[in-house]
Amino acid sequence: MNGVHHSAGKPRKPGRAAVLRAAVWWALAFGAVACSAPDPRTEEQRAADQAIAGQVRGALLADANLYANHIDVNARRGVVWLTGWVTSSEESRAAVRDSETVPGVQRVVDQIEVVDWSVHY
């Protein structure tokens, strides 16, 4: 015997590492497929989205009550996604408000994470 004992007839559950490896593999496989899909927007739509994202970024950086260096802005057909992190819910709300003031923004999707650094110090 090699020192490994198995209960007869009972299947073993996969270990945590095996589950994690499978999850990473699936995420990479589906991510590669999603990234390889062509962008259906026209050049004009892409340019308009880049302009909106740039204007939103400018509005965030111009707000003296908001530290926006950790906020990423993406736009697609007038919908703006805000991701990244801030240190208060007030900053997150300010980012959404600032974004909504930009001409051409139809909707703002707030995916900003509020990080409480006080628990780390």
C-alpha atoms as one frame of an Amber mdcrd trajectory, in Angstrom:
protein
   0.000   0.000   0.000   1.127   3.532  -0.671  -0.372   5.007   2.478  -3.475
   6.446   0.762  -6.729   5.140   2.169 -10.034   5.509   0.375 -13.463   4.538
   1.624 -14.753   1.807  -0.624 -17.571   2.931  -2.889 -17.626   6.567  -1.758
 -16.544   9.188  -4.294 -14.163  11.790  -2.943 -15.067  15.461  -3.055 -12.646
  17.577  -5.051 -10.249  19.560  -2.930 -10.333  23.324  -2.644  -7.308  23.668
  -4.953  -8.969  21.537  -7.651 -12.138  23.614  -7.503 -10.121  26.826  -7.696
  -8.134  25.548 -10.704 -11.373  24.625 -12.489 -12.912  28.041 -11.758  -9.846
  29.874 -13.069  -9.772  27.700 -16.189 -13.447  28.409 -16.953 -13.007  32.135
 -16.322 -10.050  32.286 -18.701 -11.837  30.218 -21.342 -14.993  32.330 -21.303
 -13.013  35.568 -21.035 -11.020  34.679 -24.142 -14.226  34.027 -26.080 -15.817
  37.272 -24.895 -12.704  39.280 -25.759 -12.494  37.772 -29.221 -16.019  38.891
 -30.171 -15.974  41.803 -32.628 -17.151  45.187 -31.397 -20.473  45.870 -33.180
 -20.176  49.661 -32.739 -19.305  51.881 -35.645 -16.197  54.073 -35.581 -18.434
  57.042 -34.835 -20.047  55.256 -31.881 -16.646  54.252 -30.493 -15.390  57.821
 -30.851 -18.514  59.194 -29.138 -18.102  56.701 -26.280 -14.432  57.636 -25.866
 -15.374  61.319 -25.807 -18.070  60.737 -23.168 -15.674  58.673 -21.037 -13.065
  61.428 -21.289 -15.563  64.115 -20.318 -16.777  62.053 -17.362 -13.191  61.482
 -16.264 -12.600  65.237 -16.462 -15.725  65.938 -14.403 -14.610  63.485 -11.719
 -11.120  64.968 -11.537 -12.527  68.521 -11.379 -14.596  67.729  -8.264 -12.582
  69.016  -5.290 -14.629  66.808  -2.930 -13.752  63.606  -4.767 -10.446  61.744
  -5.016 -11.052  60.110  -8.392  -7.626  58.617  -9.132  -8.874  55.112  -8.361
 -12.043  55.332 -10.437 -12.111  53.867 -13.947 -14.607  55.123 -16.514 -15.939
  53.167 -19.480 -18.740  54.183 -21.830 -20.774  52.258 -24.350 -23.617  53.850
 -26.295 -24.148  56.517 -23.660 -24.073  54.143 -20.695 -21.192  54.926 -18.332
 -19.674  52.301 -16.039 -17.780  53.504 -13.000 -15.472  50.948 -11.391 -12.622
  51.081  -8.929 -12.747  52.266  -5.334 -13.265  55.247  -3.068 -13.110  55.667
   0.697 -16.696  56.759   1.375 -20.215  56.309   0.074 -20.372  60.095  -0.290
 -17.527  59.936  -2.825 -19.314  57.171  -4.719 -22.519  59.223  -4.887 -20.547
  62.302  -5.974 -18.967  60.303  -8.806 -22.395  59.235 -10.041 -23.764  62.799
  -9.766 -20.748  64.251 -11.603 -21.111  61.630 -14.355 -24.801  62.365 -14.856
 -24.022  66.026 -15.607 -21.993  65.162 -18.717 -23.887  65.664 -21.999 -24.561
  62.382 -23.785 -24.636  60.250 -20.631 -27.891  58.306 -20.669 -27.310  56.124
 -17.624 -24.595  55.531 -15.009 -23.785  52.057 -13.687 -22.095  52.460 -10.308
 -19.765  49.549  -9.589 -17.459  51.536  -7.340 -16.344  49.734  -4.202 -16.255
  51.679  -0.947 -13.136  50.667   0.978 -12.880  51.343   4.700  -9.157  51.729
   5.326  -9.679  52.332   9.039 -10.016  48.594   9.635  -6.477  48.112   8.330
  -4.817  50.589  10.708
